Amino acid sequence: NDSFSFFMLNFGRIISIILTVLIIQFCISYFSSEYVKLVESELVNDIFFLLIKTSGFLIYSSALVYLFDGILTGVFLSSKNCIRKSIASFPILFVTFIPIALGISFGPPLLMMPGLFFAARFSFAFFDMLLNSENPYFAAKKSYRLTSGYTFQLIFCIILIGFPTVFFKWISQGLIINHAMSLEAIEPKLLFYLAFRMIDVVFAVATSYLLILLFRIFCLVNEAQNNIYLKKT
């Protein structure tokens, strides 16, 4: 309830960040598609568009984390400043998370369950890298330690929000593709492209709620750890 209230109260700022980043991403994808088709390799095309999508995801997700942190700490950050900060953090995030994105997209489905476990155990690393400027190794090590008592709660959050969202995206895009094929559309029309992108916007909004849940747990766990440290001292 607390996370949902936070989501609804800040929905306008959340959607403004998502739309700003995704519109730029969509334009890059749309206008570069003609040049990418010149490369006669489906794998190269898939990797190219995966890199664009993952880059957009990392930028708007990190911008949202800066927004959430600013709201909780009472420091006002405009959407523009949040995106600026996320772009500054982008290189290290890109190097860290692109191998993970490639592994998820092209790896065997049997890795899904281990993937959920590691996604939960390393979920705090993303926040630490952004807010505490931790390097990836120490952020991952700290995340694995802090999430030891919260693994199932984190996995539950990921399944509860992530699975229906991904399922909705697959089904919706599948219906659009089938409709396009029934019209014997040889080339993707702008209308179908925009429909795909609208689904991406819905997906991004849903994942922003998951991000709030994970960030809320991250804050509570860190607060508990700080209280334990103060009691010991």
Phi, psi and chi 1 to 4 in degrees:
 res  aa     phi    psi   chi1   chi2   chi3   chi4
   1 ASN       -  -42.5  -71.5  -22.4      -      -
   2 ASP   -61.7  -45.3 -179.1   41.5      -      -
   3 SER   -67.3  -39.3  -62.8      -      -      -
   4 PHE   -67.5  -39.2 -173.8   71.8      -      -
   5 SER   -62.3  -42.5  -62.0      -      -      -
   6 PHE   -61.4  -42.9 -177.8   89.2      -      -
   7 PHE   -60.9  -46.6  174.2   73.3      -      -
   8 MET   -69.4  -39.7  -66.0  -54.9  -62.3      -
   9 LEU   -64.0  -31.8  -77.5  170.9      -      -
  10 ASN  -112.1   20.4  -61.9  -75.1      -      -
  11 PHE   -59.5  -41.1 -177.7   77.6      -      -
  12 GLY   -59.4  -44.4      -      -      -      -
  13 ARG   -71.7  -35.4  -61.6 -179.0   68.4 -171.6
  14 ILE   -63.4  -48.9  -69.5  169.5      -      -
  15 ILE   -67.8  -31.4 -163.2   68.5      -      -
  16 SER   -66.6  -39.6   69.5      -      -      -
  17 ILE   -67.0  -46.1  -72.2  174.4      -      -
  18 ILE   -61.0  -47.9  -70.6  172.5      -      -
  19 LEU   -64.9  -40.1  -74.1  176.4      -      -
  20 THR   -58.4  -49.0  -59.0      -      -      -
  21 VAL   -69.5  -44.0  175.4      -      -      -
  22 LEU   -69.5  -35.2  -72.4 -174.8      -      -
  23 ILE   -62.2  -42.3  -73.4  171.0      -      -
  24 ILE   -63.5  -43.9  -64.1  170.9      -      -
  25 GLN   -61.6  -43.3  176.3 -165.8  -52.0      -
  26 PHE   -63.1  -42.1  -62.2  160.1      -      -
  27 CYS   -63.0  -43.8  -69.1      -      -      -
  28 ILE   -62.0  -45.1  -67.0  171.2      -      -
  29 SER   -62.7  -45.0  -62.5      -      -      -
  30 TYR   -66.3  -47.3 -173.7   76.3      -      -
  31 PHE   -79.5  -19.3  -68.9  111.1      -      -
  32 SER   -90.8  -11.7   62.9      -      -      -
  33 SER   -60.8  -36.7   60.3      -      -      -
  34 GLU   -65.1  -37.4  -66.0  -59.3  -39.5      -
  35 TYR   -74.9  -35.6  -62.4   99.9      -      -
  36 VAL   -67.6  -30.9  176.0      -      -      -
  37 LYS   -63.1  -21.5  -75.1  177.2 -174.9  176.1
  38 LEU   -67.6  -23.2  -61.7  174.8      -      -
  39 VAL   -84.0  113.7 -179.0      -      -      -
  40 GLU   -84.8   61.9  -64.1 -178.8    0.5      -
  41 SER  -147.8  115.0  170.3      -      -      -
  42 GLU   -64.7  -36.0 -171.0  174.2  -21.7      -
  43 LEU   -64.4  -43.8  179.1   60.8      -      -
  44 VAL   -62.2  -42.7  171.5      -      -      -
  45 ASN   -61.3  -44.6  -68.9  -16.8      -      -
  46 ASP   -62.0  -44.3  -71.1  -16.6      -      -
  47 ILE   -65.2  -41.2  -68.6  175.0      -      -
  48 PHE   -59.9  -49.3  175.4   77.7      -      -
  49 PHE   -72.7  -28.4  -72.4  111.3      -      -
  50 LEU   -65.0  -39.8  174.7   66.0      -      -
  51 LEU   -63.5  -40.9  -67.5  178.1      -      -
  52 ILE   -64.9  -46.5  -67.8  177.5      -      -
  53 LYS   -64.3  -42.9  -74.4 -176.5  177.8 -179.9
  54 THR   -66.1  -37.3  -55.4      -      -      -
  55 SER   -62.2  -45.4  -61.7      -      -      -
  56 GLY   -61.6  -43.0      -      -      -      -
  57 PHE   -60.6  -45.4  172.5   78.3      -      -
  58 LEU   -64.8  -38.8  -70.5  173.5      -      -
  59 ILE   -68.9  -48.1  -69.1  172.1      -      -
  60 TYR   -73.2  -30.8   74.5   67.9      -      -
  61 SER   -67.0  -45.3  -65.1      -      -      -
  62 SER   -68.3  -35.6   52.7      -      -      -
  63 ALA   -62.0  -39.5      -      -      -      -
  64 LEU   -66.3  -38.2  -70.6  174.8      -      -
  65 VAL   -62.1  -43.8  170.6      -      -      -
  66 TYR   -61.9  -38.2  -72.6  123.2      -      -
  67 LEU   -63.7  -49.3  173.5   66.4      -      -
  68 PHE   -60.1  -44.8  -58.1  156.3      -      -
  69 ASP   -63.8  -40.8 -176.4   62.0      -      -
  70 GLY   -63.4  -40.4      -      -      -      -
  71 ILE   -64.7  -45.1  -68.3  168.8      -      -
  72 LEU   -69.6  -31.4  -67.5  177.4      -      -
  73 THR   -93.9   -2.9   56.1      -      -      -
  74 GLY    79.6   17.3      -      -      -      -
  75 VAL  -103.4  114.9  177.8      -      -      -
  76 PHE   -75.0  127.9  177.3   79.4      -      -
  77 LEU  -127.0  125.9  -75.0  172.5      -      -
  78 SER   -70.7  162.0   65.5      -      -      -
  79 SER   -57.3  -39.0  -61.0      -      -      -
  80 LYS   -62.0  -44.3 -174.7  177.5  179.1 -179.4
  81 ASN   -68.3  -36.3  -74.7  -24.5      -      -
  82 CYS   -61.5  -44.6  -69.7      -      -      -
  83 ILE   -66.7  -39.1  -66.8  171.4      -      -
  84 ARG   -59.4  -46.7 -124.7  179.5 -128.2  165.3
  85 LYS   -63.8  -38.0  -74.4  168.0   70.8   72.5
  86 SER   -67.4  -37.0   72.0      -      -      -
  87 ILE   -66.1  -37.3  -69.3  171.9      -      -
  88 ALA   -64.7  -32.4      -      -      -      -
  89 SER   -87.3   -7.2  -54.8      -      -      -
  90 PHE   -60.1  -44.4  175.2   71.3      -      -
  91 PRO   -55.1  -46.9  -27.5   36.0      -      -
  92 ILE   -70.2  -34.6 -173.3   65.9      -      -
  93 LEU   -67.0  -40.9  -66.6  175.5      -      -
  94 PHE   -61.4  -48.9 -175.5   83.1      -      -
  95 VAL   -62.8  -35.5  171.2      -      -      -
  96 THR   -77.2  -43.0  -55.3      -      -      -
  97 PHE   -99.8  -16.0  -70.1   98.1      -      -
  98 ILE   -61.4  -44.7  -81.2  -61.2      -      -
  99 PRO   -58.4  -34.7  -24.6   34.9      -      -
 100 ILE   -66.5  -44.1  -61.5  172.3      -      -
 101 ALA   -62.5  -41.0      -      -      -      -
 102 LEU   -65.8  -40.1  -69.3  172.0      -      -
 103 GLY   -64.2  -40.9      -      -      -      -
 104 ILE   -66.6  -41.4  -67.9  170.4      -      -
 105 SER   -75.4  -36.1  -60.7      -      -      -
 106 PHE  -115.0   -0.7  -60.8  103.9      -      -
 107 GLY   -81.1  166.3      -      -      -      -
 108 PRO   -69.8  146.2   22.0  -31.1      -      -
 109 PRO   -59.5  -24.0  -22.5   32.5      -      -
 110 LEU   -63.5  -17.6  -71.1  175.3      -      -
 111 LEU   -82.3    3.7  -66.1  178.1      -      -
 112 MET   -63.1  -48.8 -178.7  176.1  -70.8      -
 113 MET   -65.9  -49.1  -71.6  -49.9  -64.2      -
 114 PRO   -59.2  -34.3  -22.8   33.2      -      -
 115 GLY   -63.1  -40.2      -      -      -      -
 116 LEU   -63.2  -41.0  -83.5  173.8      -      -
 117 PHE   -62.1  -48.6  172.9   79.9      -      -
 118 PHE   -71.6  -31.7  -73.5  112.4      -      -
 119 ALA   -61.6  -40.0      -      -      -      -
 120 ALA   -69.4  -46.3      -      -      -      -
 121 ARG   -69.0  -28.9  -65.1  -55.4  -63.6  -91.1
 122 PHE  -105.0   10.0  -66.4  122.1      -      -
 123 SER   -65.0  -29.4   57.8      -      -      -
 124 PHE   -74.0  -18.9  -70.2   -0.4      -      -
 125 ALA   -60.6  -38.0      -      -      -      -
 126 PHE   -58.7  -44.4 -177.0   68.2      -      -
 127 PHE   -69.6  -40.7  -54.5  125.7      -      -
 128 ASP   -66.2  -38.8 -102.7  -33.8      -      -
 129 MET   -63.1  -36.8  -72.4  170.7   64.4      -
 130 LEU   -80.3  -48.1  -70.0  171.7      -      -
 131 LEU   -90.8  -27.2  -56.9  177.2      -      -
 132 ASN  -115.9    6.2  -59.6  -39.0      -      -
 133 SER    54.1   34.4  -59.4      -      -      -
 134 GLU   -73.3  144.9  -69.0  -87.9   15.4      -
 135 ASN   -74.9  157.8   69.7   53.5      -      -
 136 PRO   -54.6  -39.4  -26.8   34.7      -      -
 137 TYR   -64.7  -50.9  172.8   75.7      -      -
 138 PHE   -70.3  -32.8  -72.5  110.4      -      -
 139 ALA   -64.5  -43.5      -      -      -      -
 140 ALA   -66.2  -41.1      -      -      -      -
 141 LYS   -63.9  -44.1 -171.8  175.7  178.1 -178.8
 142 LYS   -66.0  -41.7 -178.3 -179.7  175.6 -177.3
 143 SER   -61.8  -43.8  176.1      -      -      -
 144 TYR   -61.4  -36.4 -164.4   84.5      -      -
 145 ARG   -72.3  -46.0  175.5  174.0   57.3   82.7
 146 LEU   -70.6  -29.1  -70.6  177.8      -      -
 147 THR   -88.7    4.7   55.6      -      -      -
 148 SER   -58.4  -34.2   60.2      -      -      -
 149 GLY   -97.4    5.4      -      -      -      -
 150 TYR  -127.8   15.1  -56.8   88.2      -      -
 151 THR   -58.5  -48.8  -54.2      -      -      -
 152 PHE   -70.1  -34.5  -69.0  108.6      -      -
 153 GLN   -63.7  -41.7  -67.8   96.4  -42.2      -
 154 LEU   -67.5  -43.0  -69.4  164.9      -      -
 155 ILE   -62.3  -40.8  -70.3  175.5      -      -
 156 PHE   -60.2  -44.3  176.6   74.9      -      -
 157 CYS   -61.4  -43.6  -71.1      -      -      -
 158 ILE   -63.7  -43.3  -66.8  169.5      -      -
 159 ILE   -68.8  -44.7  -68.5  174.2      -      -
 160 LEU   -61.0  -42.1 -178.5   66.8      -      -
 161 ILE   -97.2  -44.2  -52.6  -62.8      -      -
 162 GLY   -68.6  -45.9      -      -      -      -
 163 PHE   -64.6  -49.9  -85.2   34.1      -      -
 164 PRO   -61.4  -34.0  -22.4   33.2      -      -
 165 THR   -66.4  -46.8  -56.0      -      -      -
 166 VAL   -64.8  -40.3  171.3      -      -      -
 167 PHE   -61.6  -45.5 -177.1   72.9      -      -
 168 PHE   -58.9  -42.3  164.0   78.1      -      -
 169 LYS   -64.9  -46.5 -175.2  175.3 -178.7  178.9
 170 TRP   -61.5  -47.6  -76.5  -12.4      -      -
 171 ILE   -63.5  -46.3  -67.0  -63.8      -      -
 172 SER   -63.0  -46.0  -57.7      -      -      -
 173 GLN   -68.2  -33.8  -69.8 -176.0  -20.2      -
 174 GLY   -63.7  -40.6      -      -      -      -
 175 LEU   -64.9  -38.8  -69.8  172.6      -      -
 176 ILE   -65.8  -42.8  -68.0  171.7      -      -
 177 ILE   -63.1  -44.2  -69.3  170.1      -      -
 178 ASN   -62.6  -38.7  -71.6  -23.7      -      -
 179 HIS   -66.9  -40.2 -173.8   54.3      -      -
 180 ALA   -64.0  -40.4      -      -      -      -
 181 MET   -68.7  -34.2  -69.0  175.8   67.3      -
 182 SER   -68.0  -25.6   68.9      -      -      -
 183 LEU   -89.2    4.7  -64.8  176.8      -      -
 184 GLU    56.8   40.7  -61.3  179.5   -9.2      -
 185 ALA   -77.6  113.1      -      -      -      -
 186 ILE   -76.5  -41.5  -60.3  172.1      -      -
 187 GLU  -111.2  145.4  -66.2  -68.2  -28.1      -
 188 PRO   -65.1  126.3   21.1  -30.5      -      -
 189 LYS   -81.4  156.9  -57.0  -65.4 -177.1 -177.4
 190 LEU   -59.5  -36.7  179.8   60.3      -      -
 191 LEU   -61.6  -44.5 -176.9   62.2      -      -
 192 PHE   -68.3  -36.0  -69.6  112.2      -      -
 193 TYR   -62.7  -44.3 -177.9   81.3      -      -
 194 LEU   -65.4  -35.7  -68.9  175.2      -      -
 195 ALA   -63.4  -42.4      -      -      -      -
 196 PHE   -59.3  -43.5  -97.4   88.5      -      -
 197 ARG   -69.0  -32.3  -57.9  -66.1   69.6   89.9
 198 MET   -64.3  -36.7  -74.9  -57.9  -61.9      -
 199 ILE   -64.8  -39.0  -66.8  168.6      -      -
 200 ASP   -62.0  -36.6  -74.5  -20.6      -      -
 201 VAL   -65.9  -45.3  171.1      -      -      -
 202 VAL   -60.5  -42.2  174.2      -      -      -
 203 PHE   -61.3  -43.8  176.8   81.4      -      -
 204 ALA   -64.8  -40.1      -      -      -      -
 205 VAL   -65.2  -42.5  171.6      -      -      -
 206 ALA   -64.4  -42.3      -      -      -      -
 207 THR   -70.1  -23.9   52.6      -      -      -
 208 SER   -66.9  -32.8   72.0      -      -      -
 209 TYR   -68.3  -40.0  179.9   59.6      -      -
 210 LEU   -61.7  -40.0  173.9   59.3      -      -
 211 LEU   -61.4  -38.9 -166.7   65.8      -      -
 212 ILE   -63.4  -44.5  -69.3  172.0      -      -
 213 LEU   -59.3  -47.4  -75.2  173.3      -      -
 214 LEU   -65.9  -40.0  -63.3  177.8      -      -
 215 PHE   -66.6  -36.9 -175.4   67.4      -      -
 216 ARG   -62.7  -44.8 -179.7   63.8  174.9  153.6
 217 ILE   -63.8  -41.5  -62.9  171.1      -      -
 218 PHE   -56.8  -46.0  167.4   77.9      -      -
 219 CYS   -65.0  -43.8  -67.7      -      -      -
 220 LEU   -64.9  -41.5  -69.5  172.9      -      -
 221 VAL   -65.9  -43.2  171.4      -      -      -
 222 ASN   -64.9  -37.9  -86.6  -80.7      -      -
 223 GLU   -63.7  -42.2 -174.2  179.5  -24.3      -
 224 ALA   -64.5  -41.4      -      -      -      -
 225 GLN   -64.3  -40.0  -71.3  -66.9  -46.8      -
 226 ASN   -65.9  -38.0  -70.0  -25.2      -      -
 227 ASN   -64.8  -40.4  -70.8  -22.7      -      -
 228 ILE   -63.0  -41.5  -68.4  171.0      -      -
 229 TYR   -64.9  -40.7  174.6   76.4      -      -
 230 LEU   -66.6  -37.9  -71.7  173.7      -      -
 231 LYS   -65.1  -37.1  -73.4  178.7 -178.6  177.9
 232 LYS   -69.7  -31.5  -73.9 -177.6  178.2  178.9
 233 THR   -89.3      -   54.7      -      -      -
